[in-house]
Amino acid sequence: MASAKPSSLPTAAPTPATTVGCKPRVFSPAIASDRRLALVNLKGAEGYVVRDLTDIHNPFSVVNLGYGIAVPRFINGGEISYSVDCGYARGPLKGAPMLEVPAAGGHDSNMFTWTADGTTLIYLSDTGSGLALHQVKGGQDRVLAKGIPSIPAVGCESEFCSLGDVTLQLIYSPDESKISYVQNLIGRTVFRIWTSDGKVLNSSDAKGYNMPVWSGTGLYFQDSAGIEVWQNGVISQFLPRVSWLNPIASPDGGRITYSTRDATGFSHVWIADTAMRVARELKAARSGPAFLSGRYVWYTGERSCIASDHCPDGWKVVGNGKAYIYDLETGAESSSVITAVFDVWPRGA
């Protein structure tokens, strides 16, 4: 399928990341939208772009948010949100007017999410003695949980980096009745599941659980035995002896896409059926898959290192600079002008 060429877009003027002085606000439920959207980078365009993929054969860009903000994400099909100095900004897709939600000092710029109706925000703050989970609802900020181990200071500035297989994720379950937080960084593992009002359902920091994804009522994750699923307080085996990377649930429910890495260093993209507990491979030498819709999966390509890549000793694979869209109905793969996917709407169900 042909991908539309990126066109010149007016750049939105969202609230700068240096904004201070947030004032509490109460928000009304958002208007539902049946559009399929993605927050992406595009070839030939600078900045975070909201892309409308409702008609995958005729995609178009809604707005370019630029790079002067923290990584944005969808609240729902009509609003976006991102971190600012005093808390979190939120507003319509085209970035104006942006309203501000104050947060406790030390709030983490990446560890937040909203309910789909836009009335409730959860986020993490660092108290100095650990992390605290906050809920902002009806203009009130309350702590749901505290004493969570802090996030270690780590960084990664190139693709030749071992941090690509780590986890740092705060998310609601699809029905928003539960909250999960998973951290796996430089040997430190944190695994929490709460009810939406902060009751602890699981706390398993010592077990090394990693790479989580919600699908339906289950939280799927990796451990030493393979892929397991937590559901209604019970953990059971899902895909034995599988080690997956960056799993993403389909927006229509029942499927998870992910990648694995073979002994030569190349990645393979797979899709798993959660009801049947089976998986099939889509493509080799592909990595970082993301559902754009229930039918289409986006991912990037890989190739072997060559001398001009200056790969470190033992490093055999690099990105090939290309991206693709895979049609799950036809098995066809086509090139894509999307170079990175940060969020999609609707999200996994």
N, C-alpha and C positions, 0 to 999 in steps of 0.2 A: 504494500500500500504506500502511496506517496505521502510524505509529511509536508505540511505547509511550511514555506520559508518564513523565517522570523521577519516581522515587519517593524517599521519605526513606530514606537509607541510613546505617548506622553508619559513621562515619569511622574508617579505620584509624589506628593510632598508630605509623607507621614511625619508624626511627631519625632523630632531628633532623639537619638539615644541619650543625649545629655539632659533631657527634660527633668526638672525637679518640681516639687510642690504638688504632688497628686492630691486630689480631693475625693473622698468616698462618694460613690454613685451607686444607685440601684438600677438594675437593667431589666427591661421587659423581655419576654420570650422572643426569640428571633423568628422571622418568617421563613417557613420551610422552602427549600429549593431542590429541584430534582436534577440540577445540572451536575455533570461530572467534571471535577476541577482538580488541578494539580499545581502545587507550588514548586517551581523548577528553575534551573538555569537552562538557557538556550544557546545553541551555537550561534555566534555572531552578535549576541546581546549581553550586556553587562547588567547584573542585578538579579533580584528575586522576581520571577515573573509568575503571575497567576494565569494559568493556561486553561481554556475551556476545551474539554475533550469529549463533550457530549456526543458529537459526531466525529468519531476518530478519523474519518477520511477528510474532514474539513475542520481541523482544530484552529483555534485562534487565541491570541493573547489578549487578556482582559486589561491588564495593567502591568507596568514594570515598577516595582517598589524600590528599586535601587539597592545599594549596598550600605547605606548609612544607618542601618538598623540592625538589631540582633536578628538571628534567624527566625522568621515568622512562621506561624502555623495557623491552620483554619480553626475557628471556633465551630463553624458550621458552613453551610453552602452560601452564606451571605456575608460573613465577617471573618476578619483575621485578627491575630493578636501577636504581640512580641514584647520582650522585656525592655524597660527603660530604667533609668537610675532609681526612681522612687517606687517602682512597682511594675505594672504591666499596662501596655496600651492596647486598645481594641477599637475596631471600627469597620466600616464597610470595605468591600474588596478593593475599591479604588483609593482607599487610604485616607479619606477625609469625610467628616471630621473624626479625628481620633480622640477617644475619651481615655481617661487614665484611672487605674485601679491601684491604690496604695498597697504596698507590701511591707512586711517587717524587714528590718535591717538585715543585710546579708542574704537577701533572696537570691536564689540561683537563676541565672538568665535562661537556662535551658530546661529546668525541672519544673514545668507547669503544664496544666491542661484545663480545659473547660468542659462542662456538660454541653451537649449539642443544642440545648435551648438557650444557652448563653447566660444563664442565671447564676451559675456556680463555678468558681475558680478554685483549683487546688494548686499548691506550690510548696516547694521546700525552701527553708531558710536555714542558715548556719548560725547557731546560737553561741559558738565558741567552744562548746563542750559536746557538739554533735548536731545533727540535723533535726529540724522539727517540720512536721507535715501540717500545713495550714489549709483551712477552707474559708473562702470569702463568699458569703451569701447574704442577700438582703442588706448589703452595706456593712455587715459585721464580719470581722476577721477573727476566727478562733482556731486554736491549736487542736488538731485531732490526735496527733501522736508526737512523741519526742524521744530523745535518747538514741536516735538513729546514727550509726557511724558516719563521720564526715567523709566528703569526697576528697581523695588524695590529689595533690597538685601534680598533674601529668600533662604532657602535650605531645603532639605529633605533627610535624610540618612537611612530611613527604610520604609518598606511597611506600617507601622502604622503611616501614615502621610496624612494630609488633602490636600497636594499639588497635589495629583494625578488627581484632577479634574480641573486643571487650563490650561490656554492656553498661549503660546508664539510662534507665527508663522509668518514668513515672506516668501511669496511664490508668484510665477507667476501663472496666470491663465493658463489652458492647452494650449491655443493658444498664450500665452506670450504677449498678448496685454494689460494686466492689472496686477497690483501688489496689493496684500493685506497684511496688517499687523494687527494682532489681539493680544492683550495682556489682560489677565484677571488674575491678581495676587492680593491676599489679599485685595480685595475690589476695586482695581483700574482696570478700563476697558478702553482700547484703541481700536478703530475700524476705520480702514482707507482702502479705495480703491482708487488707482490712475491709470491713464493710464500709459503705459510703459515709457512715457517721463515725468511723474511727475504731471500731471494735476489731481486735486482732484475730485473724482467722488462721494465719500461718506465719511463723517466724523461724526461718531455717538458715541462719547465716553461715553455719559451719559445714554445710553440705555441698557447697560449690555449685549451686544451681545457676544457670546462665542462659543467655539468648532466649528470653521469653517472648511469647505472643499470645494474646487472647483470641480465641475463636469460639463463638457461641458462649456457653457457660464455662468453658475450660481455659485454664492458663497452661499453655504448653511450654516446656523448657528443657534444657539439656543438662544431663548429669553424666557421671562416669559410665553408666549402663546404656546410654542412648538418649532418646527423647521421651520424656514422661509428660503426663497431663494431670494437673490438679483440678478436681471437679467436685463441688459440694463437700469439701473437706477431705477427700480421698485422692491419693496419688496412685496412678496406674501407668503401665507401660504403653507407649504409643508407637514409636519406631525404634526397636532395639538396635544397638550397635551403630546408630547414626550420629554423626557429629555435624550439626548444621550451623550456618552463619546467617545472621540478619533475617530471620523469618518474618514474613508479612502475611496477614490474613486477607482473604478476598472480601470485597465489600458486599457481595451477595451471600456470604457465609459458606461454611463447609469445606473450605480449601485453604491451604497455606503454601506459599511459595518460599523457597529458600535456596541457598547455595551450599555446596560442600567443596572440599579441597582434596585433590588426589595426591599421591606420593610424589608426583613430578612438580607440584605447585600450581597446577591449573585448577580452576574452579568449574563446577558444573551446576546448572540451574535445574531445580526439581519443583514438582508440585505434588502435594499430599492431599488425599481425601480423608477428612477427619472422621467420617462415619465408617468407612471401610478400613481405615488404618493402613493404607498402602500409599506408596509414592511412585512416581514415574519421572524419568529424566526428560527435560525439554531440550537442553543444548549443553554442549561442552565448550570450554574456553569462554565462558560467560560468567558474570558475577553481579552481585548487588541487585537482585531482582526486586521489583515493586509492582503491585497491581495498579494499573491505571483504571481498570473497571473489572467486572467479573469475567470478561472475555480476553482482555489484553494485559500482557505482562511486559514491563520495560526492564532492560538490563544493559550492562556495558560489556565490551569485548576484551579479550586478552590475547597476548602473543608471547612468544619466547623472547627473552632478553637478547639484545645484540650489543656489540662492543660500545657503540655510541650511547647506550643507556646508562653505562657506568653502574651496573647493578652490583650490590655488595656481594661478597663471597657467599655462595650457597643460595643466592636469590636467582630464580630461573624465569620468572614470569612478570610481565608488566601489562598495563592497560594498552590497548591498541588504538586509543583515541576515538573509538567509535561507540555508538549506542544503537540499540535495536528495540523493536516492539514485536512480540510473539503473539500470534493469534491462536488461542487455545482451541478454537473450533476447527480451523483449517490446518494448523501446524505450520503456517507460513511465517517467515521472519522477514521484517523489513527494516530499513535504516530509520533512525530517528534524529531529529534536531535537538531533542532534550538531552542535556549533558549531565544533569543531576536531578534527583527527585527528593524533595525535603518533606512533603506532606501531600496527601490526596484527600478529596472529599467526593463521595462518602468514604469513611475509613472502613477498616476490617470489621466484619460482623460475625 
